């Protein structure tokens, strides 16, 4: 996993350059997590966060990679597996932990 504890969000997708894509046999993006937030979550919520991130990853026709806005299409698998309440609790915990880090100036 790749970590950047200075980013404000739990995860984001970063497009790799052409050299990295060649060296990794075609991997052209990386998911970067804020480890300090991720480690505050329970193991179940960590798993949910990773699955959510991958469900929201989309590639356009031009090859650009981004995170789609969460909606019922991107969450269909998560909702079926975990239910609404678990997802709401996950996002509540993420906001709580990221707020604590901001308050103590651990992220900017």
Secondary structure per residue as TSV (DSSP state, phi and psi in degrees):
chain	resnum	aa	ss	phi	psi
A	1	X	-	360.0	151.9
A	2	X	E	-109.5	135.5
A	3	X	E	-124.3	146.3
A	4	X	-	-145.5	100.5
A	5	X	T	-76.1	-3.6
A	6	X	T	-88.3	-16.6
A	7	X	S	-73.9	147.7
A	8	X	S	-79.7	-29.3
A	9	X	S	-92.9	161.9
A	10	X	S	-64.2	-41.8
A	11	X	E	-148.0	156.5
A	12	X	E	-153.5	158.5
A	13	X	E	-100.9	134.2
A	14	X	E	-121.5	127.3
A	15	X	E	-75.2	133.8
A	16	X	-	-85.9	158.7
A	17	X	-	-82.1	172.3
A	18	X	H	-61.4	-37.6
A	19	X	H	-63.9	-45.3
A	20	X	H	-63.1	-39.0
A	21	X	H	-61.8	-40.4
A	22	X	H	-67.4	-45.3
A	23	X	H	-67.4	-23.3
A	24	X	T	-106.9	17.3
A	25	X	T	55.7	46.0
A	26	X	S	103.5	-1.5
A	27	X	-	-73.3	118.4
A	28	X	-	-117.5	10.8
A	29	X	E	-151.7	159.3
A	30	X	E	-131.8	146.4
A	31	X	E	-97.8	122.7
A	32	X	E	-108.3	125.4
A	33	X	E	-107.7	152.4
A	34	X	-	-88.3	106.0
A	35	X	H	-63.6	-35.1
A	36	X	H	-65.0	-36.5
A	37	X	H	-75.6	-46.3
A	38	X	H	-57.4	-42.7
A	39	X	T	-71.6	-15.1
A	40	X	T	-78.6	-18.7
A	41	X	S	-82.0	152.5
A	42	X	-	-65.2	163.3
A	43	X	H	-58.3	-40.2
A	44	X	H	-63.1	-42.1
A	45	X	H	-72.1	-31.6
A	46	X	H	-61.6	-45.6
A	47	X	H	-61.9	-44.1
A	48	X	H	-60.9	-40.9
A	49	X	H	-63.6	-41.8
A	50	X	H	-66.3	-44.9
A	51	X	H	-63.0	-41.8
A	52	X	H	-60.4	-44.8
A	53	X	H	-60.3	-46.5
A	54	X	H	-67.0	-32.8
A	55	X	H	-68.5	-29.2
A	56	X	H	-88.1	-10.9
A	57	X	E	-70.1	131.5
A	58	X	E	-139.0	151.5
A	59	X	E	-119.8	127.2
A	60	X	-	-81.7	173.3
A	61	X	T	-62.7	-26.7
A	62	X	T	-84.7	-3.9
A	63	X	S	94.8	1.1
A	64	X	-	-78.0	146.9
A	65	X	E	-114.5	136.5
A	66	X	E	-153.5	176.5
A	67	X	E	-98.6	125.7
A	68	X	-	-74.6	149.5
A	69	X	-	-63.1	131.2
A	70	X	-	-59.5	132.6
A	71	X	-	-151.1	-176.0
A	72	X	H	-66.3	-24.2
A	73	X	H	-69.1	-45.4
A	74	X	H	-75.8	-25.2
A	75	X	H	-96.9	-0.1
A	76	X	H	-51.9	-49.2
A	77	X	H	-65.8	-40.5
A	78	X	H	-65.1	-44.3
A	79	X	H	-61.9	-41.1
A	80	X	H	-65.9	-36.7
A	81	X	H	-83.5	-41.8
A	82	X	H	-111.7	-26.3
A	83	X	-	87.7	162.0
A	84	X	H	-60.8	-46.0
A	85	X	H	-60.1	-41.3
A	86	X	H	-65.1	-39.6
A	87	X	H	-68.5	-41.4
A	88	X	H	-62.0	-43.1
A	89	X	H	-63.3	-41.6
A	90	X	H	-56.6	-49.9
A	91	X	H	-68.2	-32.0
A	92	X	H	-64.3	-43.7
A	93	X	H	-66.0	-41.2
A	94	X	H	-60.5	-45.5
A	95	X	H	-63.7	-39.9
A	96	X	H	-62.9	-49.0
A	97	X	H	-69.7	-39.2
A	98	X	H	-68.2	-34.2
A	99	X	H	-64.2	-40.1
A	100	X	H	-64.3	-41.5
A	101	X	H	-65.1	-40.0
A	102	X	H	-65.4	-41.7
A	103	X	H	-61.2	-36.9
A	104	X	T	-95.2	17.5
A	105	X	T	55.1	34.1
A	106	X	S	-86.6	-20.8
A	107	X	-	-132.9	156.5
A	108	X	-	-104.9	360.0
